[in-house]
C-alpha cells in the first residue's frame, strides 16, 4: 500500500528508510522547524509533525492550499487539527527602552499590539480599544521608560494606572489627524490656518532648541487669538442653532472647533507628551515620535495575512494573526513545541438530540387533524349558488 505524502515532504516510511540507509536527516522547510529525526518517535507523531509543518508553511506564507501535489480538500482534512494549536508567549521580564502601543480592527475584532521597534512584545484580542482591554495587555509587560501612543483615552489612563513612572510621547501623525478633524484640511479662519501650519511644523523639529522655538511660537499664537477664540453667540428667536447646542442653551462659543484644536495642543504641553522623544533621549540616541513602525510594519502585515488568506472563518483568521505575531517576537520557540497530543483530535461538532413526538393526539396546537373536521369538504355547504 502506497502511503500519501504532504506536498513537498517525504512520508514517514521514506524517512525511516533514509535513516536506516545512513543518509542525513530530513530537512523540513520553514523558519521554526527542527531537522532532527528521532527513530524512537511513534509513527503517528512523525505524521502529525509533517502535517503541522505543512500547515505552518501555508498559514505563514502566500501559497494556496492546493499548490502542491495534494488537493486543497485533502490538505484541509489532514491539517484540521492544527487549528487547535495556539502559540503562547511567555513573560520574559525584559524592560524595554520604549514601547509603541496601538491596535488594528478587522471583522468586528481588534488586536492590540505592543512593539519595541524591533520585536512584538505582546498582543491582546478585544472588541474595541477600551480600558479593560488595555489593562489586560499592559499588566503582563514590564514598564518601559517611554510609551509612544496614539492619544486613545483608555490607553492613557491604563498607562497611568500600571506604569505611573513611564513617560508618554504622543504620535505626531495622530496629532495631525486630530487637528484635521477639528480644523479640516483647509481652514477658512486665519487663526485656524496659522494653528494648522504650526502643527504641521512639528515634523521639522529635530533639536531641543527648535522645540523651544516651536513652543514660543505657539504661545504667541495663543496670545494673539485668545480673544477671538472666546467669542460667544447668544441664542435668538428664529436663529439657526448648531447641532451641538443643547435645547434651552442661551449661548455657545462661536469658534468651538478652533477652541478644541487649541485644547488638544494645550493638553499635550501640560502633560509633557509633545517633545518626550527629545527630552528623554541620551547622547546620540534617536527615540521614536510616531507609531509608524508599528502601523506600517506589524499592523499592515496583519492586513496582508488576512488578505492572502481571505475567506477564513472568524476563529481561524484570529489564529492566523496569532501565528503571524508570534513569528515576530524576539525569541519564538519552535511551533511544534506548542503541540500536545490532545490537539491531534479534529474539532468535533456536537449534535443536538432530536426528541420524538409524544404518542397520541395533541390537546392543543396548530397541527392538521382529520378528527377536527379539517378535511377536503365536498358537496353543497348551504350557501347560495
Secondary structure, DSSP 8 states (H G I E B T S, - for coil): ------TTS--HHHHHHHHHTT-------SSS------TTS-HHHHHHHHHHHHHHHHHTSS--TTSSSS-HHHHHHHTGGGGG------------SEEEEEEEEETTEEEEEEE-SSSEEEEEEESSS-HHHHHHHHTTS---SEEEE---HHHHHHHHHH-TT-EEEE-HHHHHHHHHHHH-SS-SSHHHHHHHHHHHGGGG--SHHHHHHHHHHHHHHHHHHHHHHT-EEE--TT----TTS-TT--EEETTHHHHHHHHHHHHHHHTT-SSHHHHS--TT----SSSHHIIIIIIHHHHHHHHHTTT--HHHHHHHHHHHHHHTSTT---GGGG--GGGGS-------------SS--SS-S---TTTT-S---S--SS--
